[in-house]
Amino acid sequence: MMAINEFAKELTSVPVYLEQAAELIHRGHKKLNKDAVVVTLSKSGDTKESVAIAEWCKAQGIRVVAITRHADSPLAAAASWHIPMCHKNGVEYEYMLLYWLFFRVIFRHGEFADYARFASQLELLPENLLQAKRQFDPRADSIAAQYHDCDYMMWIGGAEMWGEVYLFSMCILEEMQWKRTKSVSSAEFFHGTLELLEKEVPLFLVKGEGRCRALDERVERFAEKITDHLVVIDPRGLSAERH
């Protein structure tokens, strides 16, 4: 969802807000009214906070789009529209559904004229990602061999890449691998975290390809002078098929 929010800032005048369901339940939102559409995603369809906010919206007459695997789930039952997940695993397929939906909406709003071309290229994403993974696998093995037992690491990315960095560092490394990490955006890095970077601290920088790439490059220039363990991951170097 974080990447969608970043795209919206550049591409549409439609007000788009990214909210944590649990926070939204407790705090509310002045813009959440009958003119709004809420898009929520849960693979299982029974995530407690997502179901709660969907049911609340339904009671208030607010339209809800639920992206979930199970049509008979509580989340789908509370939604105005259900978009089924048909894949078994892989977060990239969830992104595809979100991208088709979001870019179609702003196309209908008159703000994304190239939607048809974009949608056809999106169909190439699974195969392109498979090829990208195969290209990156040898380097991934090398990185894992060197840093799998380190005590602490930093993960940095910005703009459209920040959501991926945040997800990977928290949900994969911390939750699943029990690795101590510090994730911070490229812009926020210089507001405090830079003071924790030392010669032996590994820093992983995931560079984006959008307008904020300059912020990633600023982090890279700084980190090169401080740590002996800078790992830069740049999707620009991975080949992709296009229509």
C-alpha positions in Angstrom: 0.0 0.0 0.0 2.9 2.4 0.7 4.0 2.5 -2.9 0.4 3.4 -4.0 0.5 6.3 -1.7 3.7 7.5 -3.2 2.4 7.2 -6.8 -0.7 9.1 -5.8 1.3 12.1 -4.7 2.7 12.5 -8.2 -0.1 11.3 -10.5 -3.5 12.2 -9.2 -5.5 15.0 -7.6 -7.7 12.4 -6.0 -7.1 12.6 -2.2 -5.5 9.4 -1.2 -4.7 8.5 2.5 -2.7 5.6 3.8 -4.0 4.4 7.2 -3.3 1.7 9.7 -6.6 -0.1 10.3 -6.0 -0.3 14.1 -5.2 3.4 14.3 -8.1 4.3 12.1 -10.5 2.4 14.4 -9.4 4.4 17.5 -8.7 7.8 15.9 -11.1 8.1 13.0 -10.6 10.4 10.0 -12.5 13.5 9.0 -12.2 12.5 5.3 -13.7 9.1 5.9 -17.4 9.7 4.9 -19.9 8.4 2.4 -18.0 10.0 -0.5 -14.9 7.9 0.3 -13.9 4.4 -0.9 -11.8 2.3 1.4 -9.5 -0.3 -0.1 -8.3 -3.0 2.3 -6.2 -6.2 1.7 -6.0 -9.3 3.8 -4.9 -12.7 2.4 -6.9 -14.6 5.0 -9.8 -12.3 5.1 -10.1 -12.5 8.8 -7.4 -9.9 10.0 -9.1 -8.5 13.1 -8.5 -4.8 12.5 -9.3 -4.9 8.8 -12.6 -6.7 9.4 -13.5 -4.2 12.1 -12.9 -1.1 10.0 -14.7 -2.7 7.0 -17.7 -3.6 9.2 -17.7 0.0 10.6 -17.6 1.4 7.1 -20.4 -0.8 6.0 -22.6 0.4 8.9 -21.9 4.0 7.9 -22.7 3.5 4.3 -19.1 3.8 3.2 -18.0 1.7 0.2 -15.3 -0.9 0.8 -13.1 -2.8 -1.7 -11.7 -6.0 -0.1 -8.9 -7.9 -1.7 -8.7 -11.3 -0.1 -8.4 -15.0 -1.0 -11.7 -16.2 0.5 -15.0 -14.9 -0.8 -16.8 -16.3 2.3 -14.5 -14.5 4.7 -15.6 -11.9 7.2 -13.8 -9.2 5.3 -15.4 -10.0 2.0 -18.8 -10.2 3.6 -18.4 -6.6 4.9 -17.2 -5.2 1.6 -19.1 -3.6 -1.2 -16.8 -5.3 -3.7 -14.6 -8.3 -3.4 -11.5 -8.8 -5.6 -10.3 -12.4 -5.3 -6.7 -13.4 -4.7 -6.0 -16.5 -6.8 -2.3 -16.9 -6.1 -0.9 -19.2 -3.4 2.0 -17.0 -2.4 4.1 -14.1 -3.4 3.4 -10.5 -2.4 4.0 -9.3 -5.9 0.7 -10.7 -7.1 -1.1 -8.7 -4.4 0.7 -5.6 -5.8 -0.5 -6.4 -9.3 -4.1 -6.4 -8.1 -3.6 -3.1 -6.3 -1.8 -1.5 -9.3 -4.6 -2.5 -11.8 -7.2 -1.1 -9.4 -5.4 2.2 -8.5 -4.2 3.1 -12.0 -7.6 2.2 -13.5 -9.3 4.6 -11.0 -7.0 7.5 -11.9 -7.4 6.6 -15.6 -11.1 7.0 -15.2 -10.4 10.2 -13.5 -8.6 11.5 -16.6 -5.1 11.4 -15.1 -3.4 8.3 -16.5 -3.8 8.1 -20.3 -1.4 5.2 -20.7 -3.4 2.8 -18.6 -3.9 0.2 -21.4 -0.2 0.0 -22.1 0.6 -0.1 -18.4 -1.9 -2.9 -17.8 -0.5 -5.0 -20.6 3.0 -4.5 -19.3 1.9 -5.5 -15.8 1.1 -8.9 -17.2 4.8 -9.4 -17.8 5.6 -8.8 -14.2 5.7 -12.4 -12.9 8.1 -13.5 -15.6 10.2 -10.4 -15.2 10.4 -10.9 -11.5 11.4 -14.5 -11.9 14.2 -13.5 -14.2 15.3 -10.7 -11.8 15.4 -13.2 -9.0 17.5 -15.5 -11.1 19.9 -12.7 -11.9 20.2 -11.6 -8.3 20.4 -15.1 -6.7 24.2 -15.4 -6.8 24.7 -12.0 -5.2 22.0 -12.8 -2.7 23.8 -15.9 -1.7 27.0 -13.9 -1.2 25.3 -11.3 0.9 23.6 -13.9 3.1 26.9 -15.8 3.6 28.6 -12.6 4.8 25.9 -11.0 6.9 23.6 -13.8 8.2 25.1 -13.8 11.7 25.7 -10.0 12.2 24.2 -8.6 15.3 22.7 -5.4 13.8 22.1 -3.9 10.4 20.5 -0.8 8.8 18.1 -0.9 5.9 17.4 2.3 3.9 15.2 3.2 1.0 13.0 6.1 -0.1 9.8 7.1 -1.8 8.3 4.1 -3.7 10.9 1.7 -2.3 10.4 2.7 1.3 7.4 0.3 1.8 9.5 -2.6 0.6 12.4 -1.8 2.8 10.1 -1.4 5.8 8.3 -4.6 5.1 11.4 -6.6 4.5 13.3 -5.4 7.6 10.3 -5.8 10.0 8.3 -8.7 8.6 11.1 -10.8 7.2 14.3 -10.0 9.1 12.8 -9.1 12.5 9.7 -11.2 12.7 10.8 -14.3 10.8 14.6 -14.3 11.2 14.9 -12.5 14.6 17.5 -10.1 13.2 17.9 -6.7 14.9 17.5 -4.0 12.2 17.0 -0.3 11.9 14.9 0.7 8.9 14.7 4.4 8.0 13.9 6.3 4.8 16.6 7.9 2.8 15.3 11.4 3.7 15.0 10.6 7.4 18.4 9.0 7.7 20.1 12.4 8.0 17.8 13.4 10.9 19.5 11.1 13.5 20.3 7.6 12.3 23.5 8.7 10.6 25.0 9.1 14.0 24.7 5.3 14.6 26.6 4.3 11.4 30.1 3.1 12.2 32.8 1.3 10.3 31.6 -2.2 11.2 27.9 -1.6 10.8 26.3 -3.1 7.7 24.1 -0.7 5.8 21.8 -2.0 3.0 20.6 0.7 0.6 17.7 -0.1 -1.8 17.7 2.5 -4.5 14.6 3.7 -6.3 14.2 4.9 -9.9 11.8 7.8 -9.3 12.4 11.5 -8.6 13.7 10.8 -5.1 16.6 8.7 -6.3 18.9 11.7 -5.5 18.1 11.1 -1.8 19.3 7.5 -2.1 22.4 8.6 -3.8 23.1 11.1 -1.0 22.9 8.3 1.5 25.3 6.2 -0.7 27.9 9.0 -0.9 27.8 9.5 2.9 27.9 5.8 3.8 30.8 5.1 1.5 32.9 7.3 3.8 31.8 5.7 7.0 31.2 2.0 6.8 33.2 -0.9 5.3 29.9 -2.8 4.8 27.7 -0.8 2.4 25.5 -3.0 0.2 23.6 -1.2 -2.6 20.7 -2.9 -4.2 19.7 -1.1 -7.4 16.8 -2.5 -9.6 18.0 -0.3 -12.4 20.7 -2.9 -13.2 18.1 -5.7 -13.7 16.8 -6.3 -17.2 13.1 -6.5 -17.9 11.0 -7.3 -20.9 8.6 -4.6 -22.2 5.8 -4.4 -24.7 
